[in-house]
């Protein structure tokens, strides 16, 4: 019964979970999370830059249209205009941000641009990019992309540099434990002392001959 109980106790002890790695494992996990965070920041910046670049290319394709001011406004600022939609060929009427200072021969003439992409297709805006939220979205994506790419690139470069410095650090020299009462604290000293004793014995035997 005692042996069986001892075997059971040994089995129970063997089933206990061991340590999970301690502080070193925690530090490695935190470094891995930081590297992953910088990668995601850089990736998000690149995606935002891609969407912003696509929007900028779309803006280059926006058609220019002739507008007719119908509310009698002659100053710069809000006005009401009519124009022909270049996509549907329909006559449309809506608000616009007029530039003002028009030619006296053409007092009701203005020029605008129509958005050709995304959910804002058909929106009207002026040469200063006022009138449609599409331009604010595109410019915001470009600004966000610059900030995220810079932050992710600098953070990732710092992380790589720190990791390389830690990898290039000289390894710690492990010394053998000193036996109590030993006059030679290191293995090299013990080997030197042993060699000197061997040579001293050989010299003594040679003199006795």
C-alpha positions in Angstrom: 0.0 0.0 0.0 2.9 2.3 0.9 4.5 1.8 -2.5 1.2 2.3 -4.3 0.7 5.5 -2.4 4.2 6.6 -3.2 3.7 5.9 -6.9 0.5 7.8 -6.8 2.1 10.7 -5.1 4.9 10.7 -7.7 2.3 10.6 -10.5 0.5 13.6 -8.9 3.8 15.5 -8.6 4.6 14.8 -12.2 1.3 16.1 -13.4 1.9 19.5 -11.8 2.4 22.2 -14.4 5.8 23.7 -14.7 6.8 27.3 -14.8 5.6 29.2 -18.0 8.9 30.9 -18.7 9.1 33.5 -16.0 10.1 37.2 -16.6 12.2 36.4 -19.7 9.2 35.0 -21.5 7.2 38.0 -20.5 9.8 40.4 -21.9 9.9 38.4 -25.2 6.2 38.6 -25.5 6.1 42.3 -24.9 8.8 42.9 -27.5 6.9 40.8 -30.0 3.7 42.8 -29.3 5.5 46.1 -29.9 7.0 44.8 -33.2 3.5 43.7 -34.2 2.0 47.1 -33.2 4.5 49.0 -35.4 3.8 46.6 -38.3 0.1 47.3 -38.1 0.6 51.0 -37.8 2.8 51.0 -41.0 0.3 48.7 -42.8 -2.6 51.0 -41.9 -0.6 54.0 -43.1 0.1 52.3 -46.4 -3.6 51.3 -46.9 -4.7 54.9 -46.1 -2.1 56.2 -48.6 -3.3 53.8 -51.2 -6.9 55.0 -50.8 -5.8 58.6 -50.8 -3.7 58.1 -53.9 -6.7 56.5 -55.7 -8.8 59.5 -54.7 -6.2 61.9 -56.0 -6.2 60.1 -59.3 -9.9 60.2 -59.4 -9.9 64.0 -58.8 -7.7 64.3 -61.9 -10.5 62.7 -63.9 -13.3 64.9 -62.6 -14.9 66.7 -65.5 -15.1 70.5 -65.6 -18.6 72.0 -66.2 -20.0 75.4 -67.1 -22.3 76.9 -64.5 -24.9 79.6 -64.7 -25.6 81.7 -61.6 -29.4 82.1 -61.2 -29.7 84.0 -57.9 -28.2 87.3 -59.1 -25.2 86.9 -56.7 -22.0 88.8 -58.0 -19.7 88.5 -54.9 -17.6 85.6 -53.8 -19.3 83.1 -51.6 -22.5 81.0 -51.6 -24.7 81.2 -54.7 -27.1 79.1 -56.6 -26.2 77.7 -60.0 -27.5 75.4 -62.7 -25.5 73.0 -64.8 -25.8 70.0 -67.0 -24.6 66.7 -65.3 -21.9 65.2 -67.5 -22.9 61.7 -66.4 -26.7 61.7 -66.6 -27.0 64.7 -69.0 -29.7 66.1 -66.7 -30.1 69.7 -65.9 -29.4 70.3 -62.3 -29.7 73.1 -59.8 -27.9 73.5 -56.5 -25.7 75.5 -54.1 -22.2 76.4 -55.1 -19.3 78.5 -53.7 -18.8 81.2 -56.3 -15.5 82.8 -56.9 -16.9 86.2 -57.7 -15.1 88.9 -59.7 -16.7 87.7 -62.9 -16.2 89.2 -66.3 -18.8 92.0 -66.9 -19.6 90.5 -70.3 -20.4 87.2 -68.5 -21.9 88.2 -65.2 -23.6 84.9 -64.5 -20.8 82.5 -65.7 -18.9 80.3 -63.3 -16.8 77.1 -63.7 -16.9 74.1 -61.4 -16.0 70.4 -61.3 -18.1 67.3 -60.8 -16.9 64.3 -58.6 -16.5 61.2 -60.8 -16.0 58.5 -58.2 -17.3 56.9 -55.0 -20.5 57.7 -53.1 -19.9 61.4 -53.9 -20.3 61.0 -57.7 -22.2 64.0 -59.1 -21.2 66.4 -56.3 -20.2 69.9 -57.5 -17.1 71.7 -56.2 -15.0 74.7 -57.2 -11.4 75.2 -58.0 -10.5 75.6 -54.3 -11.9 72.1 -53.6 -14.9 73.5 -51.7 -18.4 72.0 -52.1 -18.0 68.2 -51.8 -16.9 66.1 -48.7 -14.9 63.8 -51.1 -12.0 66.3 -51.2 -11.9 66.5 -47.4 -11.8 62.6 -47.2 -9.0 62.3 -49.8 -6.9 65.0 -48.2 -7.5 63.5 -44.7 -6.5 60.0 -45.9 -3.2 61.5 -47.4 -2.4 63.3 -44.1 -3.2 60.3 -42.0 -1.1 58.1 -44.3 1.9 60.3 -43.9 1.6 60.4 -40.1 1.1 56.6 -39.8 3.9 55.7 -42.1 6.3 58.0 -40.4 5.3 56.7 -36.9 5.4 53.1 -38.0 8.7 53.4 -39.8 10.5 55.2 -37.0 9.1 52.9 -34.3 9.9 49.8 -36.4 13.4 51.0 -37.1 14.0 51.8 -33.4 12.7 48.3 -32.5 15.0 46.6 -35.0 18.0 48.7 -33.9 17.3 47.9 -30.2 16.9 44.2 -31.0 20.2 44.1 -33.0 22.0 45.8 -30.1 20.7 43.3 -27.7 21.7 40.5 -30.1 25.3 41.9 -30.5 25.8 42.3 -26.8 28.7 40.2 -25.4 27.5 37.0 -23.9 27.9 36.6 -20.1 30.8 34.4 -19.1 29.7 31.7 -16.8 32.3 30.8 -14.2 32.4 27.4 -12.6 31.4 27.3 -9.0 34.3 27.5 -6.6 34.7 24.6 -4.3 34.9 25.5 -0.6 38.5 25.7 0.5 40.0 25.7 -3.0 43.0 28.1 -3.4 42.3 28.2 -7.2 39.0 30.0 -8.0 38.9 29.4 -11.7 39.3 26.3 -13.9 42.2 28.0 -15.8 44.0 28.6 -12.5 43.4 24.9 -11.5 44.8 23.6 -14.8 47.9 25.9 -14.5 48.5 24.7 -10.9 48.2 21.1 -12.0 50.6 21.6 -14.9 53.2 23.2 -12.6 53.0 20.3 -10.2 53.5 17.8 -13.1 56.6 19.7 -14.4 58.0 20.1 -10.9 57.7 16.3 -10.4 59.5 15.7 -13.6 62.3 18.1 -12.8 62.8 16.5 -9.3 63.1 13.0 -10.9 65.6 14.3 -13.4 67.8 15.8 -10.6 67.6 12.5 -8.6 69.1 10.6 -11.6 
